[in-house]
Amino acid sequence: MKTRFEKNLRITGDLMLYCHHHGATELNSNIVEGDGVITYTIKAFPVDLSDGQLNGLIKRLNAPRQKEIEQDYWELMGES
């Protein structure tokens, strides 16, 4: 990616699309960067997720970083 901010926007956009796919009609997002930590806040209402779907999402969002796969993904998206 060209900048860290663009990468953050894509991540936030993907999370908002996920919420919209699950029924959200009201969406708000916030990105806070500081001290080497980036915090994303997505508020979505209403969202129709089962406990299993929510736990699966949390597990995927907290997966360890895989730089090799990440680089391939960004190249497929047309970024280097």
C-alpha positions in Angstrom: 0.0 0.0 0.0 1.1 3.6 -0.6 0.4 4.7 2.9 -0.6 3.2 6.2 -3.8 5.4 6.2 -5.0 3.9 2.9 -4.5 0.4 4.3 -6.5 1.4 7.4 -9.3 2.8 5.1 -9.4 -0.6 3.3 -9.6 -2.5 6.5 -12.4 -0.3 7.8 -14.2 -0.5 4.5 -14.1 -4.3 4.5 -15.4 -4.4 8.1 -18.3 -2.0 7.2 -19.1 -4.2 4.1 -19.2 -7.2 6.4 -21.7 -5.5 8.7 -23.8 -4.3 5.8 -23.9 -7.8 4.4 -25.3 -8.9 7.8 -28.1 -6.4 7.8 -26.7 -3.1 9.1 -28.3 0.0 7.8 -26.7 2.5 10.2 -22.9 2.5 10.1 -20.2 4.7 11.7 -16.5 4.2 11.8 -13.5 5.6 13.6 -9.8 5.1 13.3 -7.4 6.2 16.0 -3.6 5.9 15.6 -1.2 6.4 18.4 1.9 4.9 20.1 2.2 2.1 17.5 -1.4 1.0 18.0 -4.3 1.4 15.6 -7.8 1.1 17.0 -10.8 0.6 14.7 -14.3 1.3 16.0 -17.2 0.2 13.8 -20.7 0.9 15.1 -23.4 -0.9 13.1 -27.1 -1.2 13.7 -28.9 -3.6 13.4 -26.6 -6.5 12.7 -27.9 -10.1 12.4 -25.0 -12.2 13.6 -25.3 -15.5 15.6 -22.9 -16.1 18.4 -20.9 -18.5 16.2 -20.5 -15.9 13.4 -19.4 -13.3 15.9 -16.9 -15.6 17.5 -15.6 -16.6 14.1 -15.1 -12.9 13.1 -13.3 -12.2 16.4 -11.0 -15.2 15.8 -10.2 -14.1 12.2 -9.6 -10.5 13.3 -7.2 -11.6 16.0 -5.2 -14.1 13.9 -1.4 -13.6 13.8 -0.1 -11.5 10.9 1.1 -13.5 7.9 3.3 -11.1 6.0 3.9 -13.5 3.0 0.1 -13.9 2.4 -0.5 -10.2 3.1 2.0 -9.2 0.4 0.4 -11.6 -2.1 -3.0 -10.1 -1.3 -2.0 -6.5 -1.8 -0.3 -7.5 -5.1 -3.5 -9.1 -6.3 -5.3 -5.9 -5.4 -2.9 -4.0 -7.7 -0.8 -2.5 -4.8 2.8 -3.2 -4.1 
